[in-house]
Amino acid sequence: MAERASASELVELRDVELAGRLLDSWARRDDLLRRLLMLAVVPRIVDRELLAALTGTTAEDDRFAGGYARLVGSPFVKEGAGSSFTLHDELRRPLLELWEEQGFEGRSLADLRRTVWELWEGRYRDGCRDEGALDLVAPVLRRANPRRFRAADRAIRKDVDHALLETVAAAVAYDPAVALDRLDGWLADRAARQEYRRCDLVARSFADALVALPGERRTAVLEGWAAYYRARAAGLMEDWETADDWLDDADGHAAADARLAFWVASLRVDHLVRRDRLVEAQETAEALVARHAGNPPDPWNENVVHGQLATVHENRWQPDEAVASYRAATASATAAGNTAAAVQARLSLTRVVQDAVTAAEEVLRAVATSRLECPDRGINQRASRRALVVLGWESPRLAAALVREVRQLTRGDGPQAVVDLAVDRASTFEAAGLAHRAVEVLDKAITDAAELAPERVPDLKASRAALGDRVGRAEDAVALNLSVIADPLVPAGAWQRARCLTNAALSLLETSQAGRALELALQAQPLFAEIGNERAAAYLWTVRSEAHRLLGDLEEARRCLDRITMPLPAWWESDARFARSRLAAAQGDRDGAAVLAREGYELVRDRDDRHLRLTACSEALHRAARAGRHADVAALGTEVSALAAAATAYETWQPTETTLRADEHLAEAVRIWKAGIGTDRMRLRSAHEHCAESLGLDGASAWAHVEAALIDLARGERPAATHQLEAALDLGEPVFSAALRTVAAELTA
């Protein structure tokens, strides 16, 4: 048995020489215990499996088990959680110093620290897989046995948290640079699950582990990065005062590192956008772009600031500027070889381009790039989701194939993925002219989110409220919009309040409640001005004009429209033209009203929103008929009939057993290709077989031909890919075919 030390001896073990004497004494009595003690010094927290891995044996080895029992029974250890323990600091510190000065049996301390880090990270990844498995059964288990679900959830979360924090500490002890490289991924894991307090724990663990390093390994730049990540975590929790303090701290260390300075400035932009301080955000982003033009400190991520600037333009309703910035982000990421970022920038670009064909071209390029060049499953599922919104409104068959594909690619991703798909499906139905179907999807999404992702409920309610007047439920929409603003649990920011007030005012106009609409518009207008969205504030003059017209004050209605002195996005300019048209009609100028209404329709004629186009075309037809413009009546009547017929055909389409099976095979093909196991060649062969099965069941699926063409290109079979693309062109709807014709030429060139 090992010789027990008294408490006074433990206190005196701060001295390295005394630690060496203790080891020599133990070597004469129990050499295995001496070795285990020295190895137990390496990790912060020790357990049987970890110490066995450091020893190079297994936890079941009899000799190791005996030595481990003697170590646990010695006075030098403190019991920890579960079956773990830690060494007394009074012993661990001098033994670490002794190891660094004299070495131990030729073992590399760095290699052992790496082993500790890899073991903890393996445990963390195992815990993440357990989280995913629980997410899959959560809806059923939560209802069937809530107590069992809560117990499993608590146990898994506890294990994941413990493993993650120890992974961070072990990585920093091994190599702070390695820990820094991995920190983004660890934070992204938790942020994707909306676990922002855990993000703060991770950032805090990194900072604390740095403090524990010897002075020569702890540099000012590392401390700056620690402050940056503390600021980032505080921002996720919307603790803006703390975030600003940490950013100021990071700024103090950034002078010595251009890359750190770049990321600190970028984080400031992100926080300003999220705080609705758009003017400051734009100025900061533009200064950052100009400062690093042609010489970025981090070329791989230079696209980030271009994307942030695009987001600011998007939030300020500056579509042309947003398009330019997203294109700059795409070009920057492509030049750096950052394919995932290039795809993401291109997908974001589709939100702001002004016509349906251009949006379809960009999303097809993004899908092709993600399939052919990006192995990341997350990027591929985002490409499919965006394709559903941009392309699915035109063809219910194509939408059905993409919904199935997204479900396969997001399998096991948890409740957030379910809510995301619901939002995308609602957007698709809305654009297809089926607002009532979009409302049904959002109502179910709100119910599900209340249980699975409550933080998403306010945004879902706001989206649902915006559809109220489209389905003849304007009063419900008003109540829902105002409830979002008044929710005490999730306070709405300035942007959300302004948006909901504007939508409520528009719904009130639908029911001719002009007085209340005017009150809400007057509340919303200064909010938009406050956050720097001057164009939205200008648009509110249109809403105010409509209210005054309905109240009978035509002169004030005209003055409101004359206050719009800046260019508006096409869809808002269309609303302004229609407001002028109604005012002209109220003043008896029928011909002028017809001309203005036709101009309003032409502004949205190429949009990927069938409901918007149908509504605008119908009003233009009405004004043309009142003015006796027979040629316009004939042309607009034909377009109204075509749009209405397309909406009816979309709604009445139903999948068959054959199309469902075909879509299952297609979705499985994409899943195997981008998320399966095995070599690239094996996955491509299996994907090709599933695609063939899908096309054998339903050769009229345009999207199946596109995916088959991409698989053929990945296999190097260009003639077969060309044949598949030609088949897709023959089967596609007008917008899809026009876009695919351009992209197919690029792919097969």
N, C-alpha and C positions, 0 to 999 in steps of 0.2 A: 504493500500500500504506500501511496505517496505520503511524504512527511507534511503534516498540516502546519501552516504558518499562522502566527498570531496576528491580531488586528494591527498591533503596532508595527510588525514587520511589513504588512501590506502598505501602510502609510509611507514607510521609508522606501518603497520600491519605485519612487519617482526617479531614482538615480539609475542610470544605465549600467553602471558597474555592478550594483547590487543585483540587477536583473540578470546579468551574465553569471554572477555567482550562483543565483538560484537555479539557473538552467544547468550549470555544471553539477550542482548537488543532485538535481533530478536525474541527470544522465547516469549517475552511478547507481541510482535506485530503480528507475523506471524510464528507460529510454523512449518507449512508445508514448508515454504520457508527455515527456518533454517535446517530442515531435508534434503531437496533437496540440499542445499548448501554443507552440510557435505558429502553427498553421491557423489556429483559431484567432490569432491576432489580426489576420488579413481582413475578414469581413467585419462589418459593424455588428451584425446579428448572426449567430451561428445556430445551425440545427444539424441533425445527424446526417441527412443527405448531402448537405453542403460540405461538411467537414470530410465526409467520405470522398467526395469528388476532388477536394484539394489533396487528399492523401493518395489518391490514385487507386482506391479500392471501392468496394460496395458497402452499403450500410448493413448488409446481412453478414459480412465477414466476421467470424467469431472473434478473432484477435482484435480487430478494430472495435467491435461492440464492447469488449471488455475494457479497452483503453478509453473509449468514449464514456462508459459508465463511471470510470475513475475520475475522468476530467470533470464531469458534471457534478460529482460528489466533492470536488475540491473546494476550498474556500475562495478561489479566485474568480468564481463565476457568479453572475446574478441571473436569476430566472427571468425569462421573458414570456411573451404571449405564446400559448400553445406549448410546444415542446422545444422552443428555442431558448437560447441564453446569450448573454453578453459577458465579456470579460470586464473586470473592474478597470476603470480608466487609469487608476494608479499603476496598474500592471501593463495595460495595453500600450500606453504611450512610450514608456521606456523600452519595451520589447520591440516596438516598431523602429525606434531609433537605433537599437542594437542591430536589427536586421539590415537597416539601410547602411550602417557603418561597416558591419563585419560580414554580412551575408549569412546564409544558413543552408548548409548541405548542398551548396551549389544551385539552390532553387532560385528562380527569378521572381522577385516580388511583383513585377509588372505582369508576368504571365499568370500568376496566381490571382491577381486582382482582375485580370481579364476573365478568368474562369468564373470568379464570383459574379461578375457582371453578366456574363452569358447565361449562367444558371438562373439568376433572378429574372432576366429578360425572358427566358424560356417559360418560367412560371407565370410571368405577366401575360405572355401570348396565350398560354393555356387558359388563363382566367378570361381573356377576351373571347376565346372560343366558347367558354361556358356561358358568358354573357349572351353571345349570339344564339346559342342553343336555347337558352331560357326565353329570349325574345321571340323565337319561333312558336313556342307553346304558350307564351304569356296570355294572349287573349282567351284561350280556352281554360288554362289553369287558374287565371285570376277569377273567372266566374265559377268554376267547378269547386275549387278549394283555395279560397283567398288566403287562409292562414298558412297553408303550405307554400303558396307562391311567395308571400312576404318573407317567410323564413329562408327560402332558397335565394331570394333576391338579396337579402341582408348578408347571407353567408358568402355569396359570390362577390358582392361589392366589397366586403371586408377583405377577402383574399386578393382581389384585384388591386385595391388601394395599397395594401401592404406590399405586394410584389412590385407595384409601380414605383413607390417611394424608395424602396430598397434598390431597385434597378437604377434609378437616377443617382442615388448616393454611390453605388458601386461603380457606375460609369464615370462619375467625376473622380473618384479615387484612382481609377485605372488611367484615364486620360481625359482631362476637361474638354479638350477639343472634340473628342469622340462624343462625349455627353452633349456638347453643344449641337453637334450635327444631328443627334437623335431627338433633341428636345422638341423640335417642331412636330415630329411625328407623334410623340407621346401626348403633346397638347392637343393635336388634331384628333386623336382617338377620343379624348374626353369631350372636346368641344362638339364633335359630331353627335354625341349623345346628350348635348345640352347640359353637361356636368361642369358648370363653370367654377364652382367652388373647388372641385377636384383639380381643375386647371391651376387654380391659385396654389393648392397644396404642392403640385408638381413644381411650379416656378419657385415656391418657397424652399422646397427640398433642394433644388439646384443651388440656390443662393446659400443655404446653410452648409451644404457640402463643400462649397468653395471656401467658406470661412474656415472649415476644418483642415484645409490644405496647408502645407508649409508655405511660408512667405514667398519662396522662390518660384513656386508653382502657381501662385495666385497673382495674376497680372491685372493691371487696371482695365485692360480691354475685356477680360473675363468678367470683372465686376460690372463693367458697363453692360455686357450682355445679360447678366443676371438682373440688373435694374430694368432692362428692356422687357424681359419676359415677365417680371413682376408687374410692369405697366400694362402689358398685353393681357395678363390674367385679370387685373383690376378692371380693364376696359370691358372684358367679357361679362363681368358682373355689374357693369355700368356704375362702378364706383369712380366717377370721373375725377374727383379731387385727389384720391390716392393715385390714380393713373397719371395725372399731371405731375405729381411729386416724383414718381419713379421715372417719368420721362425726363424731367429736369435733372435728376441724378444721372441717368444714362447719358444725357447731353454733356455732362461734365467729364465723362470718360471717352467721349466719341472723337475728340480732337485727334487722337493718335491712330484712329482706324476709320478709313473712309467708308468701309462697308457697314460698320456699326452706325456711323452718322447717317448713311442712306436709309437704313432700316428704322432708325429712330424717327427721322423725318416722315417716312412712309406711314409709320404707326400714328403719328400726329394727324396726318391727313385722314386716316381711317376713323380715328376718334372724332374728329371734327365733323365728318359726314354723318356719323351715327348720332351726333348731338345736334344735327340739323343746322350746323354753322357752315353753310355751303359756300358762302363768299370767301371766308377764311380758308376753307379747305381747297378751293380752286386756286387761290393765290399761292398757298403753300405747295400744292402739287405742281403748278406751272413753274415756280421757282426751282423746285427739285429737278424737273425735267430739263430746264435750261442749264442748271448747274452741271449736270452730268451728260449733256448732249455730246455724243461722240466718244465719251470716255467714262462709261459707267463703272462704278467700283464693284458691281456684282452683275456681270452681263447675263448670267443665267436667269436672274430675277428682275432684270431691268423692266420687263413687261409689267411688273406689279404697279409701278407708279403711273404708267400709261393707262392701265385698267382703272386705277383709282380716279384719275382725272376724267376718264370716260364716265364713271359712275356719277361723279359730281355733275357733269354736263347732262347726264340722263335725268338726275333728280331736279335739275333746274330747267328741264324741258328744252334742252338745246340739242335737238337730234343730229343736226349736221356736224356739230363739234364732237358729239359723242361717237358718231360713226368714224370720224377721223382719228380719235384717240384709240378706239378699239382696233382699228386697222394698224395703228402704230404699235399697239401691244402685240398684235398677231405677228407683225413683221419682226419685232424685237425678239419674241420668243422663238420664232422660226430660225432667225439668224444664229441664236445661241444653241440651237438644237434641243430646246425645251419643248418637246412635242405636246406634252400634256397641257402646258400653259397656252400654247398656240391654239389648241383645240378649244380650251375654255374661253379664250378671248374671242374666237370666231363664233362660238355659241352665244356669247353675250352680245355680239354685234347684231345677231338676228333680232334682238329685241328693239333695236332703234332704227334699222333701215326702213325706208319709206314705202317700199312696194313689195308685194308678195313674192314675185319671181326672184328678186335679189335675195330676200330672206331664205327662200328655198334653196337657191344656189349655195349660199354660205353654210346652211345646215347640212347639205349633202357633202360639201367639202369636209366639214368637221367630222361627219360620220365616217367618210372614207379614210381620213387621216387617223382617226382613233382606231379603226379596225386594222389598217395596214401597218401603222407605225407605233402604236401605243399599246403596250400589254396591260396597262392599268385597268382593272375592271370598273373602278369608279368613274373614270373618264368616259369609258364606253357606255355605261348606263346613263350618264348625263347627256351624251350625244343622242342616245335613243329617246330620252325624255323630251329633249328639245325638238327632235324630229317629229314627235307626236303632236306637239303644239303647232309647229310651223307647217307641217304637211298634212296632219290628220284631219284638219277642218274640211279639206276638199273631198276626201274619200273615206267613208266609214270602213271599207274593207282594209285600207291601209292603216287606219287608226286602230282597228282590232288587232292587226298583226303586231303593231308597235306596243300596244298595251301589254300583250302577252310577253313580248320580248323584254320590256322593262321589268315586269314581275319576276322573270327568271334571273335577270342580272342583279336585282336588288334582293333576291331571296336571302333571308337571314340578316338583313340590314336593320331591322327593328322598326319601331312605330314611325320614326321620322320619314322613312322611305314610303310607308303606306300613305301618310298625309301628303307627301310631295306628289305622288302619283295621282291622288284625288284632285289636287289643285291643277295639275296638268290636264287631266281629263275634263275638268270643268272649263278650263280655258279653251280646250278644243271644241267642246259643245257650244260654248258661247260664240266662238268665231264661226262655227258652222250655222249659226242662226237658230240654235235650239237652246235658248236661255233657260227654259223650264227644266231641261235635262241637266244643265249646269247647276241650277239651284238644288235639284235632287242630290247630285253628287256632293255639293258643298254642305248641305244639311247633314248628310251622313258623316262627312269628314269632320264637321264640328262636334258631332256626338262622339265619334271615335277619339278625336283629339282631346276632348275634355277628360277622358280616362287615360289615354296613352301619352299625350304630349300637350299638356294644358297651356304651355307658353305659346303655342301656335294659334290658340283660339281667337284672340283679338284680330289678327290678320285675316283669318278665315271668315270671321263675322263681317269685317269690312268688305272683303271681296263678295261675300254673299249679299250684303246690303246694296252694293253697287248694281246688282242685277234686279233689284226689286221692281223698278219701274218698267223693265223689259218684259216682265211676266204679269203686269197688271196688278202688282201688290205694292204700290208706292207707299202707302201708309206703313206697312210692315217694314219697308226699307228705311223709312225715316226713323222709326222706333229703334231698329237694329243699329243704324249709324250712330244715333245719339247714345245708345247703351254702351257702345265701344268707348266713346269719349268719357262716359261717366263711370266706367268700371274702376272701383277702388283698388282691386287686387293687381291690375296691370295698368298703371297710369299711361295714357297715350301721350306720345311726344307731339311736338308742334306739327310735324308733317302729318302724322296720323289724325290729329284733331282737324287740321285744315282739310285733309282729304275727305273725312267723314262729314264735316259740315257742308262741303261743296256737294257731295253726293246726296245729302239729305235735302239741300236746297233744290237740286235738279229734280228729285223725286216729288217735292212739293209743287214744283212748276207743272209736273204732269197732271196733278189733281187741281190745278188752278188756285192753289193756296199761295197767292203771290206775296201777301204780306209776311207770312212766316218765312217764305223763301228769301225774301229781301233781308230779313233780320239775320238769317244764317249766313248769307253771302257777305254781309257787312262784318260778321265775326271772322269769317275765313280769310278775307282779303288781307288784313294786316298780318295774319299768321304766315301766309305765303311770303309776304314782303319781308317779314322778320327772318325767315330761314334763307332768304336770298333767291327764291324762285319768282323772279319778276314776271315771267311769262304766265305762270299760273295766276298771279295777282292780276295781270292784265286780262286774262280770260274771265275773271270774275266780273269784269264790266259787262260781258255778254250776259251772264246770269242776272245781274242787276237790271240790265236793259229789258230782258224778258219779263222780269217782275213788274217793272214800271209799265210796260206795254199792257200787261194783263190788268193792271190797276187803272188803265186808261190815260196815263200820263205819257203821251207819245213824244212830247218835246224832251222830257227828261230821258226817255228811252233812247232817243237819237243822241243826246249829249253823252250818255254812257258809252255808246258805241264809238263816238268820236274820241273818247279817252284812250282807245286802244291805239297806241302809237308805235308799237314794236311788232316785228313779225312773229306769228304764232306757229306752232307745229301744225301740220296739215289738218289733223283731225279737229283741233281747236279752231283753226281758221275756218274750217267747214261750218262749225257751229256758229261762228260769228256771221258768216255769209247767210246762213239760214235765219238768224235773228234779224239781219237787215232785210231779208226777203219778207219775213212776217210783218215787220214794221212798215215796209213799203205797201204791202197788201192792206194793212190797217189804214193807211193814208190814201187808199184808192188807186195806187199805181200797180195795176195787175201785171203789166208787161215788165216793169222793172223787177217786180217780185219774182216772176218766172225766170228772168235772166240770172238774178242772184241765186235762186235755188239751184239752177243748173250748174252754176259755178261751184256751189257748195258740194254738189254730188261729184263733180269731176275731181275735186280735191281728195276724195276717199275712194274713188272708183277702183284703184289698184291695191287697196288694202286687203290684208288677209283676215277680214272680218265680214262674213256674209250678212250678219244682222245689221251692222252699221251701213253697209252698202244698200241693203234692201230698204232700210228706213229712209236713207237719204234719197234714194231713187224714187221711192213712193211719194215723198213730199215734193220732189222736183216735178214728178208727173202731175200731181195735183195742181201745182202752180201753173204748169204749162196748159193744162186743161182750162183753168179759170181764165187764162189770158188768150185762149183760142189759138195757141201755137200748135197747129195740127201735126207738123213734121216732128216736133219734139215729143208730142204725145205718142206718136207711133213708135219712135225709137225708144223712148223711155218705157213705154208699155211692154215692148218686147223684152227689155232687160229685166223689168220687174217680174215678168212671167218666168224668165229663165232662172232668176235668183230664187223665186218661190218654189219652183219645181225642184231645184237642186236641194233646197232645205227639206222639202217633203221626201225626196228620194233618200236623203241621208237618214231622216228619222225612221222611215219605214224599213230600211235595210235590217235584216236579221241574219246572224251567223247560222250556218248549218253544222251538222255533226262533222261533215267533211272539212269545212273551213276551220273549225276548231282544232281538229286533229292536225291539219296542215300547219296552223300557227304554232301548235305545240312542238312540232318537229323543227320549225324554223327557229323558235325561241331556244330550243335545246341546242341547235347548231351554234348559235351565237354564244350561248353560255359556255359550251365546251371549248369553243375557240378562244374566248377571252378570259374564262375563269376556271377551265378544267385543269386536270393534271396530266402529266406526261410530256413528251417532247412536242415541239412545234409541229413536226411532221405528223405525229400521231393525232394531235388535236385537229389539225386541218383535215386529215383524212376522215375522221369521225364527223366533223362539221359538214364536210362535203356530202357524206352519206345522208345525214339528216336533211340537208337542203334538197337533195334529190328526192327524198321521201315526201317532203313538203310540196315540191312542185309536181310530183306525181299525183298527189291528192288534189291540188288546186293550182293548175298552171296559169290561172288568171290573176294571181296575186303579184302586183307590180313590185311590192317591197321584197317579196321572196326572191324575185329575179335580181334585184339590186344586191341583196346580201349574198346571193350565189355568185354574182359577178365579182364581188370583193374577195370572196374565198378563192375563186379561180385566179384572181390577180396575185393573191398571197402564195398560191401554189405555182405561179409562173406560167399559167395557162391563159395567155392573153387572147387568143382567138375565141376560146370558150367564154371568157369574160365579155368580149365584144358582143357575142351572140346574146348573152343574157341581158346586157344593157339595151340592146335593140328591142328585145321582147318587152322589157319594162317600159320603153318609150311608147310602144304600141298600145300598152294597157293603161297607162297613167292618165290622170286628169290634166287639164290644160296647164295649170301653173306648175305642177310636178313635172310634166313632160318638158316644158320650156326650160326649167332649171336643169333637169337631168341631161338634156341635150348638150348644154354647155359643159357640165361637169364630166359627162362621159367622154367628151372629146379630150379633156385634160387627162383623164385617167388612162386612156388607151393611146395617147400620143407617143 
